[in-house]
Amino acid sequence: MQQLKLSACLIKSLPISSLPSTPSSTLQQIASSHSKGIAKVVLKKGKTQLFKDGSPMVYSGAVDRIIGRPPPKTGDIVLVADGTEKPIGWGLYNSVSMFCVRLMQLEEEATRDPSCALDMKKLLETRTNAAIELRRRLGLPSSHTNAYRLVNSEGDRLSGLIVDVFGDLAVIASSAAWVENYKPEVEACINRIDGINHINWRPSVDILKEEGMDVSDMKEVHPSTCPERIKVMENEISYAISLVGQKTGFYADQRENRQFISTISNGQKVLDICCYSGGFALNAAHGGAIDVTGVDTSMPALELARENIVLNNLDPGRISFLREDATQFMKGALSRNESWDIVILDPPKLAPRKKVQ
């Protein structure tokens, strides 16, 4: 008891500067040096771990309060903090979207390397360069594959940004307000890549509308020097790609799945439902399938698929493409007691978007 009293007296007698203090957050220190104040988005109790574990989308229902006057505007950089107001990271604010912040960097990362902290341009360069290096280590591009996904949104920690490379063309798909706001910086990063001579910008208008963007004059950008149709190669299979088709024109993220189908199709009867331009069907035929059927409702997509049969010198007697509704086709197949050894079903989005609470 006497020892406790003595310790208390010693602490009282020490000057404030001598007392141990809680280390200041790296992000808080950097934010305090900004000439413009940086607002802080404080999370509700129990919500912090979700974002520390890697989820980049801070939905509005997870936010307890916002500190800062005037309040942040869409596109502003903000700190994201736990209930004690200690920053756990920083991101880009959106006052309209159900995702009010897209987290870009966590506190731990900023502490290890503060060069990108609260600097979106620098972070974009760093993350893009990391994505390029990762693909190079995976052997992309190569002599047998010049179509691949270079930036895969959350997968490369650039939520809302997709970049597909088709030969010397890069198609940039944006589905977040920040991507549109940093369009010149995004294009500058892609233009610096060796071998890229053209850029095609494809905004996801419906999603950007939900992000609060004015989409009245927003349209896909097709420079006059950029062709509307190109030919590429993936795993030694050639494809005709229409740049006015769905998404970026080709589902580059399915590369390994398509190749897997080719390894299990020898001697098999294969059905590819919602086949689009025939990616899975072509791989099945290339892998030795005895009979391949592709089904889709889009005539332009099926025209590409049939063109791809010719491009790859495949036997049109072993592979066919039908224009039909997937559900009606399956009902008809059931009534006819038809069956296949392998069925690929890769449908478009079936569920409507729902606001996250």
Number of C-alpha atoms within 10 A of each C-alpha: 5 6 8 9 9 11 11 10 11 10 12 11 9 10 8 10 7 8 9 7 8 5 6 10 17 19 25 17 10 14 20 11 10 10 7 8 15 23 21 24 28 23 26 15 13 10 16 19 12 13 17 15 9 13 13 21 18 23 17 19 15 20 21 14 12 17 15 13 9 9 13 21 14 20 18 16 25 28 29 31 21 21 17 9 14 17 23 24 26 25 26 22 26 24 17 15 21 18 22 22 27 24 27 23 23 22 23 15 14 20 13 9 11 15 12 18 23 24 14 18 13 14 17 19 17 14 17 22 15 14 18 16 14 14 15 13 9 10 11 19 18 13 11 14 19 20 28 24 22 26 25 17 16 16 10 16 20 21 21 20 21 22 25 23 25 26 19 15 19 26 24 26 23 23 22 26 25 23 22 20 13 14 14 10 17 19 15 11 16 23 15 10 14 8 11 15 15 19 21 22 20 23 24 18 19 11 18 22 17 16 21 15 20 12 14 8 5 13 12 15 14 17 12 7 9 15 13 15 13 15 15 19 18 22 16 14 17 21 25 20 21 19 20 13 15 11 14 24 21 23 16 19 14 14 17 11 12 19 19 15 22 19 13 15 23 17 14 18 20 26 25 23 27 21 27 29 31 29 25 29 33 29 24 32 28 21 19 18 24 16 21 27 22 26 25 22 16 16 14 12 21 22 15 18 25 18 15 22 20 13 14 15 10 14 12 14 9 14 22 19 23 16 15 17 14 17 10 10 16 15 11 12 12 11 9 9 8 9 12 12 11 17 16 15 14 12 12 8 7 6 6 6 8 7 11 10 8
